[in-house]
Amino acid sequence: MAVENEQGCKDTSDVYKVNSVSIGSIATGGSILIYPNPANNMVHISGVEPAHITISTIEGRVIKTYNKTNRFSVEGLSSGAYLLKITDANNNVIHIEKLIKSE
């Protein structure tokens, strides 16, 4: 890739092959199960102590947060794809997964 800064200096970067840009899940250990997914009402999380849950759009805008829970409702969300992030009491990311809200 060729780049040019405001002063007109030009440079090129190394080439990197990108095989995938999808979002699956990120886990930092253990087996975490999020179900049902797709969901239309309550979502349950097993394999982790009650945690801080953040639901955000794919673009990163936070929609809802929940504290110290292993279940939450998605009833007020529009149908579509969201990111579900689970963090511990010290705000360390435990798990990130795509969550689908169905009709």
QUICORUR-V52766 format. One record per run of one state. SS is the DSSP state (H for helix, E for strand, C for the rest). FROM is the first residue (numbers start at 1). TO is the last residue. If there is no record, write none. Layout:
<<SS;FROM;TO> <SS;FROM;TO>>
This chain:
<<C;1;1> <E;2;4> <C;5;9> <E;10;12> <C;13;24> <E;25;27> <C;28;32> <E;33;35> <C;36;38> <E;39;39> <C;40;41> <E;42;46> <C;47;50> <E;51;57> <C;58;61> <E;62;69> <C;70;70> <E;71;73> <C;74;79> <E;80;87> <C;88;92> <E;93;101> <C;102;103>>
